[in-house]
Every structure is written in structure tokens, then in C-alpha cells.
Amino acid sequence: MPYREIVPMPSQECRL
């Protein structure tokens, strides 16, 4: 699940 490419928001990605 490469949601990293789908969601260009490293804010929640890094926080989660």
C-alpha cells in the first residue's frame, strides 16, 4: 500500500 505516493503530505505520514 504505497499510500505515500498517493498522499503528498509528509505531515501526517511522519506523525503517524
Residue pairs with C-beta under 8 A, 6 or more apart in sequence:
3 13
4 13
7 13
